[in-house]
Amino acid sequence: MDTDKIFCTILLDVMSGHGVRDVVCSPGTRNTPLLVGVSERKEFKPHVVIDERSAAFVALGIASVSQRPVMLICTSGTALLNYAPAVAEAFYQGVPLIVVSADRPGQWIDQDDSQTLRQFEALSNFVKKSYEIPAGGEEDEEMKWYVNRISNDAFIEATSGRKGPVHINVALGGELGRKKNREFQPVREIDILEAEGFVNKEIVRSLAKEMAGKRVMFVAGFMPPSSQMNKAAARLCALPDVVPFFETLSNLHVSEDATDVDAVLTAWHRDELAQYAPDIVISIGGALVSRMLKEYLRRHRHRIQHWSVGRHHTTVDCFMSLSKRIETEPSRFIYQLANAAAKFCVKEEGKESYSELWKRLRKSASEVKKGYIDSVEWSELRAFRRIFETIPGRMNLFLSNGTTVRYAQILGRYSAHASYCNRGVSGIDGSASTAVGGSMAYGKETLLLTGDMSMAYDVNALSLQEVADTMKIIVMDNRGGGIFRFIATTSSLEEREKYFCAHPALPLRHLAEGYGWNYEEVSSEDELQRKLPVFLGMKGKGIMRIVCPPDYSAEVLKNYFRAKCDKG
């Protein structure tokens, strides 16, 4: 038997799976499901202490001597505040305590209900991190994943780096004492591996052995350019069953087709791609632009192990399948792993490797992409293709958010020296000023590709006195936020043009003249083909406006994502 509160069972199973054994708990009503769950798990060693102030110090003593994390469980109200002295002591001693408090559902806080106070972050000054598990939604698979993720993150936070206490506030509603027959299911425990320098050789060897005979997808999000990372990535991608999925912003130059992320996932039908899903995903870098890659990996999360490599501030589980957090400098680790895996990951004679399989898919997808773009008329897609074909290799490229960075995903490959975009939060503001700052640091040719709405947000960048003469800006004028004509949420709304696209009608020519920038304007592919090389090569800072048909451009982009290979 077990409590019928699924979120409680997930939390307790994760802590048990990670090796938590001692649980110091105090009687109460609101924490009934947690106490029932502890009682029904024989791997736990419960210690019942009535007074929460004493209970927390008992837990501190157990954890200090055993050098193992101890879980504390209390009911709602002031019970939690009585933990504060011992939790503060644990924080400054560096002792791992996992504080779990039961709470009323959020809608009843500050409503004169008994034993309620603002419990979330009540200990925030003395814990490494605070978490909250909401009441309700227990049949929602995404919420179960969320509770599993934050439970794993709480354990990792308490026991890694400088150890210390964490706080998990669990909101509980409905009947609290009900039990049900326990259904034993696999519980995901996320491991963490930390290393300041080289990772232990035996650990790397064991990971390399895990890769043997497995299909490995190597995924890279945004990163600054790095020759060390590029060499390490090339070494890993040389293995027969490792396939690279590198976004344009990763600045990795391994192969011509490695950045064809959206192109290949667009060109093949969902059912066709299902059979080519990886067994292991190794990821580096920041957030991905590609919605299609994220959705593809989430669809197959139950068969995937995800190894996240790099320094993170929390447990990042974007593909919903994280199994290992490898907290170390990524280029060094990837090079170590590639060298170790070369001994175990050998191509089978007469069998198509995982890498060769995806190369074949990408070749077909590239033909579909080229054929489709050739078939459409003047539009943003054709304009961006011409731009990416013309950008000189010495030029740094900055991209605004919205459709601009998505066109780069489709067409960019790695024509520029390095590519940048504010993808940490993916905001529309500040793209131009960021590019200007980047040009100051680079000191050579820098190009900003942006839309008219993004440019309107940051038009003050044109007035900055330190703008280098090597700075160029291309503004795609599609009469406002073109992404709103593309995405399903807004594309068919009557309010779309007025409230979402919101054409800013930027007086770019006058702004350019007023601030001393050269100015060009084109509205056809012939003009762009003729003027773009001259514009990019001229001396002095310059702005080019490219005028494209807004509605037709949106339809072209939508239809691109519907184009499929004939085989599909």
C-alpha positions in Angstrom: 0.0 0.0 0.0 1.0 3.6 -0.5 -0.4 7.1 -0.2 -2.7 8.0 -3.2 -0.9 11.3 -3.6 1.2 10.6 -6.8 3.5 13.7 -6.4 4.4 12.5 -2.9 5.3 9.0 -4.2 7.4 10.5 -6.9 9.3 12.7 -4.4 9.9 9.9 -2.0 10.9 7.4 -4.7 13.5 9.8 -6.1 15.0 10.4 -2.6 15.0 6.7 -1.9 16.6 5.9 -5.3 19.4 8.4 -4.6 20.2 6.6 -1.3 18.4 8.8 1.3 17.8 6.5 4.3 17.3 8.6 7.4 14.0 10.5 7.7 13.3 12.7 10.7 9.6 13.5 10.8 7.1 15.2 13.2 3.4 14.4 13.6 0.8 16.5 11.8 -2.3 16.3 9.6 -1.2 18.1 6.4 1.9 15.9 6.1 -0.1 12.7 6.4 0.5 11.5 2.8 4.2 12.0 3.2 4.3 10.1 6.5 2.3 7.2 5.0 4.7 7.1 2.1 7.7 7.0 4.4 6.1 4.2 6.5 5.4 2.1 3.4 9.0 2.3 2.1 11.1 -0.2 4.1 14.4 1.3 2.8 13.7 4.4 4.9 14.8 4.6 8.6 12.2 7.0 10.2 12.9 8.9 13.4 9.8 10.5 14.9 10.5 13.7 16.9 7.5 15.7 18.1 9.1 19.1 18.4 10.2 20.4 15.0 13.0 22.6 16.4 14.6 19.5 18.1 13.8 17.4 15.0 15.8 19.6 12.7 18.8 19.5 15.1 18.5 15.7 15.3 18.7 15.6 11.5 21.7 17.9 11.6 23.5 15.5 14.0 22.7 12.4 11.9 23.8 14.1 8.7 27.0 15.5 10.2 28.2 12.2 11.5 27.0 9.9 8.7 28.1 12.3 6.0 24.8 11.4 4.2 21.8 13.7 3.4 18.9 13.4 5.8 15.3 14.2 4.9 13.1 16.3 7.3 9.3 16.2 7.1 6.9 18.6 8.9 3.3 19.7 8.6 2.0 23.1 7.6 2.1 26.4 9.5 4.7 27.4 12.0 6.1 23.9 12.1 8.4 24.9 9.2 9.7 28.0 11.0 10.8 25.9 13.9 13.3 24.3 11.5 15.1 27.6 10.9 17.8 27.5 13.6 19.1 24.1 12.6 18.7 24.8 8.9 20.8 28.0 9.3 23.4 26.0 11.1 23.4 23.3 8.4 23.8 26.1 5.7 26.9 27.6 7.3 28.3 24.1 8.2 27.7 22.8 4.7 25.6 19.9 5.8 23.0 18.4 3.3 19.5 18.4 4.7 16.4 17.9 2.5 13.6 19.9 4.2 10.1 18.8 3.1 7.2 20.8 4.4 3.5 20.0 3.7 1.3 23.0 2.9 -2.2 24.0 2.0 -3.1 24.5 -1.7 -2.0 28.0 -2.9 -5.5 29.3 -3.2 -6.0 29.0 0.6 -2.9 31.0 1.7 -3.7 34.3 3.4 -7.4 33.3 3.6 -7.7 32.9 7.4 -7.6 29.1 7.0 -6.0 27.3 10.0 -2.3 26.6 10.0 -1.5 28.5 6.9 1.3 31.0 6.3 3.6 31.8 3.3 5.8 28.8 3.4 7.4 28.8 0.0 10.9 30.4 0.3 10.3 30.9 4.1 13.8 29.6 4.6 15.3 31.2 1.5 18.1 32.9 3.4 19.4 29.7 4.8 18.9 27.1 2.0 20.7 26.6 -1.3 17.5 26.5 -3.2 13.7 26.4 -2.6 11.2 24.3 -4.6 7.4 24.0 -4.7 5.3 21.1 -5.7 1.7 22.2 -6.4 -1.6 20.5 -5.5 -3.6 18.9 -8.2 -2.8 17.9 -11.8 -1.5 14.5 -10.7 -2.8 12.7 -13.8 -0.9 15.1 -16.1 2.2 13.4 -17.5 4.1 16.7 -17.9 3.5 17.5 -14.2 4.8 14.1 -13.1 7.9 14.8 -15.1 8.2 18.2 -13.5 7.9 16.8 -10.0 10.5 14.1 -10.8 12.8 16.8 -12.2 12.7 19.1 -9.3 13.0 16.2 -6.8 16.2 15.1 -8.6 17.4 18.7 -8.7 16.8 19.2 -5.0 18.9 16.1 -4.2 21.7 17.2 -6.6 21.7 20.7 -5.2 21.9 19.5 -1.6 24.8 17.0 -2.2 26.9 18.7 -4.9 29.4 21.6 -4.8 29.4 23.0 -1.3 26.8 20.8 0.3 23.8 22.3 2.2 20.1 22.3 2.9 17.3 22.6 0.4 13.6 23.2 0.9 10.7 21.5 -0.9 7.3 22.8 -0.1 4.5 20.3 -1.0 1.0 21.7 -1.4 -1.6 19.0 -0.6 -5.4 19.2 -0.9 -8.4 16.8 -0.8 -8.5 13.8 1.5 -5.1 13.2 3.0 -5.2 9.7 4.5 -6.3 7.6 1.6 -4.1 4.7 0.5 -4.0 2.6 -2.7 -2.2 -0.5 -4.0 1.2 0.6 -4.9 2.2 0.3 -8.6 5.9 -0.2 -8.9 7.3 1.7 -11.8 10.9 2.6 -12.8 11.9 5.9 -11.2 14.3 8.2 -13.0 17.3 9.2 -10.9 19.5 11.8 -12.5 23.2 11.3 -11.8 25.7 14.1 -11.5 29.3 14.0 -12.3 31.5 16.9 -11.3 35.1 17.6 -12.3 37.2 20.8 -12.2 39.8 19.4 -14.6 39.9 16.1 -16.5 37.2 13.6 -15.5 38.4 10.4 -13.9 39.6 8.0 -16.6 37.6 5.0 -15.3 34.4 7.0 -15.3 35.0 8.2 -18.9 35.8 4.6 -19.9 32.5 3.3 -18.4 30.5 6.0 -20.2 32.3 5.1 -23.5 31.4 1.4 -23.0 27.8 2.5 -22.5 28.0 4.1 -26.0 29.1 0.8 -27.7 26.4 -0.4 -30.0 24.2 2.6 -29.3 22.9 5.3 -31.6 24.2 8.6 -30.3 22.9 12.0 -31.3 25.3 14.9 -30.4 23.3 18.1 -30.0 24.8 21.6 -29.7 22.9 24.8 -28.8 24.3 28.3 -28.7 28.0 28.7 -27.7 30.8 31.1 -28.3 33.3 30.0 -31.0 36.0 27.8 -29.6 38.8 26.0 -31.5 39.1 23.4 -28.7 35.4 22.6 -28.8 35.5 22.4 -32.5 38.4 19.8 -32.4 36.7 17.8 -29.7 33.4 17.8 -31.5 35.0 16.7 -34.7 36.7 13.8 -32.9 33.5 12.6 -31.4 31.6 13.0 -34.7 34.2 10.8 -36.4 32.7 7.8 -34.6 30.5 5.7 -36.9 27.4 5.8 -34.7 27.5 9.5 -33.6 25.4 12.0 -35.6 25.8 15.8 -35.1 22.8 18.0 -34.8 24.5 21.4 -34.4 22.5 24.6 -34.5 23.8 27.6 -36.5 24.5 29.4 -33.2 26.7 26.6 -31.9 29.6 28.0 -34.0 30.8 24.4 -34.6 32.3 23.7 -38.0 32.4 19.9 -38.3 30.7 19.1 -41.6 28.6 20.9 -44.2 25.4 19.0 -43.2 25.8 19.1 -39.4 23.7 22.3 -39.0 20.9 21.0 -41.3 18.7 20.5 -38.2 15.4 21.8 -39.2 15.9 20.9 -42.9 16.1 17.2 -42.3 13.4 17.1 -39.6 11.1 19.0 -41.9 11.7 17.0 -45.0 10.8 13.6 -43.5 7.4 12.4 -42.1 7.1 12.0 -38.3 6.5 8.2 -38.6 9.5 7.8 -40.9 11.8 9.6 -38.5 10.6 7.5 -35.5 12.7 4.5 -36.5 15.9 6.7 -36.5 15.6 8.1 -33.0 18.8 7.9 -30.9 19.5 5.8 -27.8 21.7 8.4 -26.2 21.7 12.2 -26.6 24.8 14.1 -25.6 24.1 17.8 -25.4 26.3 20.9 -25.0 25.7 24.6 -25.3 22.6 26.7 -24.4 18.9 26.7 -25.4 17.9 25.3 -28.8 16.1 27.4 -31.4 14.7 24.3 -33.1 11.2 23.5 -31.9 11.2 20.5 -34.2 14.3 18.9 -32.6 13.0 19.4 -29.1 9.7 17.8 -30.0 11.3 15.0 -31.9 13.5 14.0 -28.9 10.6 14.5 -26.4 8.4 12.2 -28.4 11.0 9.4 -28.0 12.0 10.3 -24.4 11.1 6.9 -23.0 13.9 5.2 -25.1 16.5 7.9 -24.7 19.3 8.6 -22.2 20.2 12.2 -22.2 23.7 13.2 -21.0 24.0 17.0 -20.5 27.6 18.3 -20.6 28.7 21.7 -19.3 28.2 24.1 -16.4 24.5 24.6 -15.4 22.8 26.6 -12.7 20.1 23.9 -12.3 18.9 20.6 -13.7 18.1 21.4 -17.3 15.9 18.6 -18.7 14.6 20.1 -22.0 14.1 16.7 -23.7 12.4 15.2 -20.6 14.9 12.3 -20.6 17.9 13.6 -18.6 19.9 10.8 -17.0 23.3 12.4 -16.4 24.4 15.9 -15.5 28.1 16.1 -16.4 29.2 19.3 -14.7 32.6 20.0 -16.2 34.4 22.0 -19.0 32.7 20.5 -22.1 35.5 20.5 -24.7 37.9 18.7 -22.5 35.3 16.0 -21.5 34.1 15.5 -25.1 37.7 15.0 -26.2 38.2 12.5 -23.4 35.0 10.7 -24.2 35.8 10.5 -28.0 39.2 9.0 -27.4 37.8 6.4 -25.0 34.8 5.6 -27.2 37.0 5.0 -30.2 38.0 1.6 -28.7 34.5 0.4 -28.2 32.4 2.1 -31.0 33.5 0.3 -34.2 31.5 0.2 -37.4 30.0 -3.2 -38.2 31.1 -4.6 -41.5 28.4 -4.4 -44.2 26.0 -2.5 -42.0 25.0 1.2 -42.5 26.2 3.2 -39.5 24.0 5.6 -37.7 26.0 8.5 -39.1 25.7 7.2 -42.7 22.0 6.7 -42.2 21.5 10.4 -41.3 23.8 11.6 -44.1 21.5 9.8 -46.5 18.4 11.4 -45.0 20.1 14.8 -45.0 21.1 14.5 -48.6 17.5 14.0 -49.6 16.4 16.8 -47.4 18.9 19.2 -48.9 17.5 18.4 -52.3 14.0 19.1 -51.1 15.0 22.4 -49.5 16.8 23.6 -52.7 13.9 22.5 -54.9 11.4 24.3 -52.8 13.3 27.6 -52.5 13.9 27.6 -56.2 10.2 27.1 -56.9 9.0 30.1 -54.9 8.9 33.8 -55.9 10.5 36.8 -54.2 10.0 36.4 -50.4 11.9 36.5 -47.2 13.1 32.9 -47.7 14.7 33.8 -51.0 16.2 37.0 -49.6 17.7 35.2 -46.7 19.2 32.5 -48.9 20.9 35.2 -51.0 22.2 36.9 -47.8 23.7 33.7 -46.4 25.3 32.9 -49.8 27.0 36.3 -49.8 28.2 36.9 -46.2 32.0 36.8 -46.2 33.7 34.3 -44.0 35.5 37.0 -42.0 32.3 38.7 -40.9 30.7 38.3 -37.5 26.9 37.8 -37.7 24.3 38.9 -35.1 20.7 37.8 -35.4 17.6 39.2 -33.9 14.9 36.9 -32.4 11.7 36.0 -34.2 11.8 34.7 -37.7 15.4 36.0 -38.4 17.1 33.4 -36.3 14.8 30.7 -37.6 15.7 31.5 -41.2 19.3 31.2 -40.1 18.5 27.7 -38.8 17.2 26.8 -42.3 19.9 28.5 -44.4 22.8 29.5 -42.3 25.2 26.5 -42.2 28.4 28.3 -41.2 29.0 31.0 -43.8 29.9 33.7 -41.2 33.0 33.8 -39.0 30.8 33.5 -35.9 27.1 33.8 -35.2 25.4 35.3 -32.1 21.8 35.9 -30.9 20.3 36.7 -27.6 18.9 33.2 -27.0 19.3 33.1 -23.3 15.8 34.5 -22.8 15.1 35.0 -26.6 13.8 38.6 -26.1 13.2 40.9 -29.0 14.7 43.9 -27.3 18.4 45.0 -27.5 19.5 43.0 -30.6 20.9 46.1 -32.3 22.8 47.4 -29.2 24.2 43.9 -28.6 25.5 43.8 -32.2 27.0 47.2 -31.8 28.8 46.1 -28.6 30.0 43.0 -30.4 31.4 45.1 -33.3 33.3 47.2 -30.8 34.9 44.0 -29.3 35.6 42.3 -32.7 37.0 45.4 -34.5 36.3 43.8 -37.9 33.2 43.5 -40.2 30.0 42.8 -38.2 26.5 42.3 -39.7 23.2 42.5 -37.8 20.3 40.7 -39.5 17.0 41.9 -38.0 13.4 42.6 -38.6 11.7 45.9 -38.7 9.9 45.3 -35.4 13.1 44.3 -33.6 14.9 47.3 -35.0 12.1 49.6 -33.8 12.7 48.2 -30.2 16.3 49.3 -30.3 16.6 52.2 -32.8 18.7 54.1 -30.2 21.6 51.8 -31.2 22.0 53.9 -34.3 22.9 57.0 -32.2 25.7 55.3 -30.3 28.9 57.3 -30.8 31.3 54.3 -30.7 29.7 52.4 -33.7 32.5 51.0 -35.8 32.8 51.9 -39.5 32.8 48.1 -40.1 29.2 47.8 -38.8 26.4 46.9 -41.3 22.7 46.3 -40.5 20.2 44.6 -42.8 16.5 45.2 -41.8 14.0 42.8 -43.2 10.9 45.0 -43.6 7.9 42.7 -43.6 5.5 45.3 -42.1 5.9 44.3 -38.5 6.3 41.1 -36.6 6.3 38.5 -39.3 6.5 35.6 -36.9 2.8 36.4 -35.9 1.8 35.6 -39.5 3.6 32.3 -39.2 2.8 30.7 -35.8 -0.5 28.9 -35.4 -1.5 30.9 -32.3 -1.9 34.2 -34.2 -1.7 33.6 -37.9 -5.5 33.3 -38.4 -6.7 35.9 -35.9 -8.6 38.9 -37.2 -6.6 41.1 -34.8 -3.3 39.8 -36.2 -2.1 42.9 -38.1 -3.2 45.6 -35.7 -2.4 44.0 -32.3 0.4 41.6 -33.1 2.3 42.4 -36.3 1.9 46.1 -35.5 3.8 47.6 -38.4 6.2 50.2 -36.9 6.7 52.1 -40.2 10.3 52.9 -39.4 11.7 56.0 -41.2 15.0 54.1 -41.8 16.3 56.4 -44.5 15.9 59.5 -42.4 17.3 57.8 -39.3 20.3 56.6 -41.3 20.9 60.1 -42.7 20.4 61.7 -39.4 22.9 59.5 -37.6 25.5 59.4 -40.4 24.9 55.9 -41.8 25.0 54.9 -45.5 21.6 53.7 -46.7 20.4 51.2 -49.3 16.9 49.8 -50.1 16.0 46.8 -52.2 12.6 45.3 -53.1 13.5 42.5 -55.6 16.0 39.6 -55.8 17.7 41.2 -58.8 18.3 44.3 -56.8 19.6 42.3 -53.8 21.9 40.2 -55.9 23.4 43.4 -57.5 23.6 45.6 -54.4 24.3 43.2 -51.5 28.0 42.5 -52.3 28.7 46.2 -52.7 26.9 47.0 -49.5 28.8 44.4 -47.4 32.1 45.4 -48.9 31.8 49.2 -48.7 33.7 51.4 -46.2 31.6 53.0 -43.5 28.7 51.9 -41.4 25.5 51.1 -43.4 21.9 50.1 -43.3 20.0 48.1 -46.0 16.3 47.8 -45.9 14.9 44.7 -47.8 11.2 45.0 -48.6 9.4 41.6 -49.0 5.7 40.8 -49.4 4.6 40.0 -45.8 1.7 37.6 -46.3 3.3 35.7 -49.2 6.5 35.4 -47.2 4.6 33.8 -44.3 2.9 31.4 -46.6 6.2 30.4 -48.1 7.7 29.7 -44.7 4.6 27.7 -43.6 4.7 25.6 -46.8 8.4 25.0 -46.4 7.7 23.2 -43.1 5.1 21.0 -44.9 7.4 20.0 -47.8 8.3 16.3 -47.5 10.6 13.9 -49.3 8.9 11.7 -51.9 9.8 8.6 -50.0 8.0 9.8 -46.8 
